Amino acid sequence: MSLNEKENQTPAWRSQLTQTWQTLRYKIRSTQPALLPGMGAIPHAEGTVFRVWAPHAEAVHVTGSFNNWHRSQIPLAREENGCWSTNVPEARIGDTYKFVLKHNGQHLLRTDPYAKDVRAPYQDGVVHNGFVPGVETAVSTPSTPFQPPALPELVIYELHVGTFGQADGQPPYDFDAVINKLPYLRILGINAIELMPVKAFPGLLSWGYNPNYPFAISQVYGGAEGLKRLVNAAHAQGIAVIVDVVYNHFGPQELGLWQFDGWQQHGLGGIYFYNDWRSKTPWADTRPDYGRPEVRQYIRDNVRMWLDEYQIDGLRWDATSYIRNAHGHDGDPGANIPEGWVLMQGINGEMQQHNPRHIRIAEDLQANKWLTEPIEAGGAGFNSQWDSKFVHPIRQAIMTPRDKERNMLAVRDALLFRYGADVFSRVIYTESHDEVANGKARVVHEVAVADGGEALAASRAALGAALVFTAPGVPMIFQGQEFLEDGWFDDKRPLDWQKAEQNSGMVALYRHLIALRRNLHGQTRGLSGQSINVFHVNDAAKLIAFHRWHHGGPGDDVIVVANFANRVLTDYKLGFPRGGDWLVQFNSDLKAYHPSFSSHHVGTVTAVPGAYDQLAYSGTLSIGPYSVLILSQSGGK
């Protein structure tokens, strides 16, 4: 008999003795809490520290691939404030693990709330290197000198990782598929992408607004390393990366945080959640308890992970109205959640202190200016918010089938609305994931249904797009909008990239609008300025004209004329702020953009002295049906 064969016949009593000795050794080592700070699994040169918050647990153990999943072998020592910790020399990066919590006679097998990688089918945490949650250090400086654009130069492209990229097979697609499309976005002129949530979620398909492990990046999309590749590749293309974060609720499906340490009240969620009437949200009874310091720290640590480990350039907070109010709207002060407001203030203050260029966007949709007011004035400290006062009236104006029913005064009000002194404190759009789903659809689809055909869908979509890029605010478009993607958004339906070729003229229209908005040719500086004067509103003719400027003068002053009627207007008189020739920088009616357009010719407009529209000069022009003109005077960069 060989030596190996003899070893394989080790008596059972000897294996049991070895197991018992290892258990005693772990218990002796674990009588004191670990010295290394941080939450979750923190690998280091001499093993891995495990720390978990479980204030109602009677005992806590860690089990994993490093001890053959023995559940009672490695105890954690109790710390102050309800935390437990130990150091496990055998645990290394890549090992899988779970916590075992004893409560009222039960042994609860739990996934680490701070796990940065969670693997199916058992939702095991994975020891992962990188950012250490809960450690008070300065956010690290990016390894590259990339800085996100300032708000006046920002152009956002919202996308869903699972359906965006052009890849073989059916969704879900991944981060690498998005990387392959970054050159396309750079040529389009986009300088920021906004990713719908990429945190871990149950199953393969999701919009992402049901995160069950907030610190883990979806393995479906490529996990942590895939996201890092995307961020680095985007920065190399000059594109900032914004991620959607969901702090108004967690889950609700397969939610590892639910009744985490066994404690709960009223059958609700336990230590991470409100356990009274404040728990209720439209999605589930899973609103985080913003009043608990440990929960606030959990969310704060999550934000720091995005900034530190992934070098994300900005955050868009989902449904902030449900963070600050239990019912998600204003006018009900009894349902306010003051600690939710304080949470947003604190995080936004930290982000601003670290880098004033960090993009901080709220999706509140209650037209509440205090979301974007400065923290020192009592505001929440976001620097922009999605604007319901733009999207709804503008969509209504371009979708209404009968011209006579279009409300040009509502269009005027949408152009003029602002939340405070900074016009860029609002994000403006006609399509977003919310506006093209849940019973609503793409603009071209809605127009075609309302009109009984597709003949005018492209022109009215272009009309809406031109207003997005010329009105005051941060412009945003939704994936595929630039090539007339139709229908509605669905996480099972990939973008039809053939439309990008079929409608290449519309892609060019968006490219031209973005170039004008960003003043890439030095002729339209005013489109990124603070000032607007809607000087002409003709509700009978369905025409509106407005002036945008930064400092004023050639290359700065911009005149935008929008015709909301299905007819040509000729010899139409308008006021102008300066005399001389005004060149047509953009005419949305060109057949080069779409074969259904009329290509109505518009020549240079000469403004002459003579007050009109309360401006010192006037001129006449013609404009095609359902189209927009952008005019400026020649000027240097």
Secondary structure as GFF3:
##gff-version 3
##sequence-region A 1 637
A	DSSP	alpha_helix	3	8	.	.	.	ID=ss1
A	DSSP	alpha_helix	12	29	.	.	.	ID=ss2
A	DSSP	beta_strand	40	44	.	.	.	ID=ss3
A	DSSP	beta_strand	47	53	.	.	.	ID=ss4
A	DSSP	beta_strand	59	64	.	.	.	ID=ss5
A	DSSP	three_ten_helix	65	67	.	.	.	ID=ss6
A	DSSP	beta_strand	77	78	.	.	.	ID=ss7
A	DSSP	three_ten_helix	80	82	.	.	.	ID=ss8
A	DSSP	beta_strand	83	88	.	.	.	ID=ss9
A	DSSP	beta_strand	96	103	.	.	.	ID=ss10
A	DSSP	beta_strand	106	110	.	.	.	ID=ss11
A	DSSP	beta_strand	118	119	.	.	.	ID=ss12
A	DSSP	beta_strand	124	126	.	.	.	ID=ss13
A	DSSP	three_ten_helix	151	153	.	.	.	ID=ss14
A	DSSP	beta_strand	156	159	.	.	.	ID=ss15
A	DSSP	alpha_helix	161	164	.	.	.	ID=ss16
A	DSSP	alpha_helix	175	188	.	.	.	ID=ss17
A	DSSP	beta_strand	192	195	.	.	.	ID=ss18
A	DSSP	beta_strand	199	200	.	.	.	ID=ss19
A	DSSP	beta_strand	213	217	.	.	.	ID=ss20
A	DSSP	alpha_helix	223	236	.	.	.	ID=ss21
A	DSSP	beta_strand	240	245	.	.	.	ID=ss22
A	DSSP	three_ten_helix	277	279	.	.	.	ID=ss23
A	DSSP	alpha_helix	293	308	.	.	.	ID=ss24
A	DSSP	beta_strand	314	317	.	.	.	ID=ss25
A	DSSP	alpha_helix	321	324	.	.	.	ID=ss26
A	DSSP	three_ten_helix	333	335	.	.	.	ID=ss27
A	DSSP	alpha_helix	338	354	.	.	.	ID=ss28
A	DSSP	beta_strand	359	362	.	.	.	ID=ss29
A	DSSP	three_ten_helix	369	372	.	.	.	ID=ss30
A	DSSP	three_ten_helix	375	377	.	.	.	ID=ss31
A	DSSP	beta_strand	384	386	.	.	.	ID=ss32
A	DSSP	alpha_helix	388	399	.	.	.	ID=ss33
A	DSSP	three_ten_helix	403	405	.	.	.	ID=ss34
A	DSSP	alpha_helix	408	416	.	.	.	ID=ss35
A	DSSP	three_ten_helix	423	425	.	.	.	ID=ss36
A	DSSP	beta_strand	426	428	.	.	.	ID=ss37
A	DSSP	alpha_helix	443	451	.	.	.	ID=ss38
A	DSSP	alpha_helix	457	470	.	.	.	ID=ss39
A	DSSP	beta_strand	474	478	.	.	.	ID=ss40
A	DSSP	three_ten_helix	481	483	.	.	.	ID=ss41
A	DSSP	alpha_helix	498	502	.	.	.	ID=ss42
A	DSSP	alpha_helix	504	517	.	.	.	ID=ss43
A	DSSP	three_ten_helix	525	528	.	.	.	ID=ss44
A	DSSP	beta_strand	531	538	.	.	.	ID=ss45
A	DSSP	beta_strand	543	549	.	.	.	ID=ss46
A	DSSP	beta_strand	558	563	.	.	.	ID=ss47
A	DSSP	beta_strand	569	576	.	.	.	ID=ss48
A	DSSP	beta_strand	580	587	.	.	.	ID=ss49
A	DSSP	beta_strand	605	612	.	.	.	ID=ss50
A	DSSP	beta_strand	615	623	.	.	.	ID=ss51
A	DSSP	beta_strand	627	632	.	.	.	ID=ss52
###
